[in-house]
Amino acid sequence: MTYKTQGVCCREITLTVEDGIIKDLSFSNGCDGNLKGIAKLAKGRKASEIIPLMNGIRCGPKATSCPDQLAAALRTLV
């Protein structure tokens, strides 16, 4: 699935979830090192476990963040 983000530097999130488990995850644009770290931490974990961890995180004065957008993407799948 490809999720078009809103309000963040990252343009889109590409992810694969099988049986509720995040199998693959990548971000297009954004803070490269941080987003690679988030992807590595999330892979292999249940989407339902990642959603509450990432939900509501803000990036500076923005109302959202790349982790928050990941939670939004995952909510569309579970």
N, C-alpha and C positions, 0 to 999 in steps of 0.2 A: 504494500500500500504506500502511496505517496500522499502526505498531508501538507497542504499549503499553510504555512504559518502566518500569523498576524501580529504586528506590533513588535517584532524582533528583527535582529540582523540576519538570522538564518532564514533562508527563503522557503525551504521545505525540509521535511523529515521523511526519510524512506525507511520503512520497517516491515519486518515479517514476523508475524505471531502465529504460532502453531500450538493448538491445544492449550492456549492461555500463556504460553511461554514465549518470551521475546527471543527469536532466533537470529535476527539480523537487524541492525539499526545504524543509520548514518544521517548526518546533518549536512545540508548544502549551505555553505558560507557560515558566517558567525565566528566565534572565538575557537579556532581550530583545536587547540590543545584541550580546552575545557570540554568541548563537545565530544572529542574522541574519548576522554575520560568517562563522561556520562554514558556514552554508548558501551564502553567496555564493562562498566559496573552494572548496566541494565541487562546485557545479554545473558541469557540462561536463567533469568529470574521471571517470576510470574508477573504479567502485566498488572494484575490486581494488587500486587505488592509495591510496584513502582509508582502507580498513580498517586496514592496518598503521600508518598515521599516527595514527589516533584510538584504536586498541585499547590498553587498559591505562591510559589517562589517568584519574587520580583527582581528585575534587573534595574538597579538604580531607581530613578523616578518613574520608570515604565510600569504599567499595570500588569505586565506579564514578563516572561523570560523564556529562554529556550527550554529549560526543564519544565516549566508550566505548560508550554506548548506541546511538549512530549506527553504530558499527562492528558491534555485535551485530545491528542491523536489516539492515545491508548483507550480513552473512554469511548471512542467511536467503534472500537473493536470488541469490547467486553460487555 
